[in-house]
Structures are given as structure tokens and as C-alpha cells.
Amino acid sequence: MKSAIILGATGLTGSYILNKLLKRNDYSKIIVFSRRELDIVDQKLEVIICDLLNLEEQKEKFKADEVYVCVGTTNNKTPNKKLYRAIDFGIPVTAAQLCRENGIEKIAVISSLGANHKSTTFYIKTKGEMESSVLDMNISNTFLLRPSLILGRRKESRMGESLGKILFLLVNPFLFGPLKKYKSIRSETLADAMINLCNHKFNDQGIIESDRIQEVGKTLNE
């Protein structure tokens, strides 16, 4: 029986991962580190209320077979660049550091399409620097997923994103070959891909682009 840690379990993709793992018979314990209590009650679920920006304080409780990092914010939601970096860079890197210190050999992290540590765009650069720092931890099974626009019903309304989703749905049929990775992706497919990567032997390690995420998310679930 396995155990898993989820960061960002109340978000779009993290909530799918949580519900899917709770239903699986091969998991005995799901640990969620969260700022607040969850609406779900399950005998396999343990919720640890804490400040994710100080995740290093939870080292003694940060123990499982695999870790799913689904945290992230937006420029509109977090205009303060220092706080933005603390969330999108600090939390995943600290999680990876705790994995290394506690001997956890599997970590799956949601990054972003186009992440590049050399970029002049703050968002893209931050994601790229996060990827580099996580990879530097040398965890034996590290999966950095770069999804395109993620489709799903969010709790909060994002007008610009909603318009973007409509546009992506219209152009999706025309994105193939080298452009395939730009197709929008469903949050449930992303969740399935992360779970599949941690539970089955794929040749994927390190950075995984959105078109490959689509394939891995469908594999073993069809």
C-alpha cells in the first residue's frame, strides 16, 4: 500500500488527484498540506493545516511514497512579484528539497508551457527557474509537466481565461505536428497523467510537454 502527499488539493487539478487517489485501493494514506480544512472526509485522508510558504517547518510530517505539487497563482490574483515568486518558485522547490531530505523518490510538479529560466517575462522565467531548481535536487523520479491552457470549472471566475478557453477550443482542431503541444488540456487529463507517471514505468523524466501529457493522461485510462 502506498501513500501520497498533495500540495494544492483544493485547486482545479489537485482536487481531481485527491479524489482519484482516495478511490484507489492501492493507496492507504493521502496527506494534504493546506491553508484550510477541506470539505472532504475520508478515513485515508489526513489534512495538515499550515502555511505553505513555510513548508520547510513540516519536514517531520512530509513523508510519503510520492508527492504531487499543484500549486500556482496568476498575475491578477497575486500582483506582488515577491509573493508570486514565493508561491510559484518557493513552494515547489521546498517540496523537492523535502523529498530529497526524506528519501521520497517520486515528485510530479505542474509547471507551464514555455517555461524558460532565460526568459525576460517574469512568469515564464519564474517557472523556468523553478524547473531548474527542482531538477537540481536529483530526485530519481522527477516529472515537470508543462500543460497548455488548462480547461475545467474553477471556483473563481477568470474572464480573460474564459475567453482564452473559447479561442483555444476553436483552434484546437488545427493544432497538429509541432503545434500539437499548444492544444488546450483538460484538468482531469493532467491529473491522470501525473498519477500515471508516478504509478507506471514510462520513459518520461524531467520536462514533459503538453502534447505528451495528453498521451500519458489517456494511457491506461482508456
TARACOR-V757169 format. One record per run of one state. SS is the DSSP state (~ for helix, > for strand, _ for the rest). FROM is the first residue (numbers start at 1). LEN is the number of residues. Records with the same first field share a line. If there is no record, write none. Layout:
SS = FROM-LEN / FROM-LEN
//
This chain:
_ = 1-1 / 8-4 / 24-3 / 35-10 / 50-2 / 59-7 / 70-11 / 103-3 / 111-11 / 136-5 / 147-3 / 152-7 / 175-2 / 183-2 / 200-6 / 219-4
> = 2-6 / 27-8 / 45-5 / 66-4 / 106-5 / 141-6 / 150-2 / 185-2 / 206-4
~ = 12-12 / 52-7 / 81-22 / 122-14 / 159-16 / 177-6 / 187-13 / 210-9
//
